C-alpha cells in the first residue's frame, strides 16, 4: 500500500478545512480526531493556514495535510509548516515532481481522462476527483474510472452528508473530501458529533 493510499484509507471522510483564525485550529482538530476523523486537510485559502497546520500537528493522532496547493513554493511552505500530505485542485508536472522530491504523499485533482493519463505518466495512481459534483457527479466518475482500473479516487466538491454514502459505495473510491463536518458557526460539540457520523460511514 502506498503512503497516499494509507492516508486515504484512514477514514471515509477527509474534512476540508478553511481556517480563518489559527487560534481555533487546535480545538477543531481535537474535536475531529475525537470524532474519528484523523486525516485533516487544511486549505491554503486563508493567511492563517500555515499556522493552523502547525497547531493541528500538536494534536495526538492527527494526520494534517495541506490542500489547495498550487505550486512548488506553496508546497515548500506547507512542508515547512509540518504538512504530512499534499492535496492540489489540479495536476501539473512541476508540482508533482516537487511533491515526489519532498517525499510527501500527493493527491492531485483530476477531472478528465487526460488529467488521469498525465498522472499515470508521472507514476501516480491516486487522485482527487474535483470538482466532483460540478464535473458530472457519480456518473462522470464511473465513466472515467472504467478505463483506469488501477486508479483510486477521493471525490471532493459539493459532496454532502446525504450524498457521501453513494460516492463511498463506488469501488474505486477510497474516501471523500467534505466541508460539511465543520459548518460555519458550529461549536466543537457539533463538530465532534458530525465527525462521528462521518466516521461511521461505510465504504
Secondary structure, 3 states (H helix, E strand, C coil): CCHHHHHHHCCCEEEEECCCCHHHHHHHHHHHHHCCCCEEEEECCCCCHHHHHHHHCCCCCCEEEEECCCCHHHHHHHHHHCCCEEECCCCCHHHHHHHHHHCCEEEEEECCHHHHHHHHHCCCCEEEECCCCCCCHHHHHHHHHHCCCCCEEEEECCCCHHHHHHHHCCCCEEEEEECHHHCCCCCHHHHHHHHHHHHCCCC
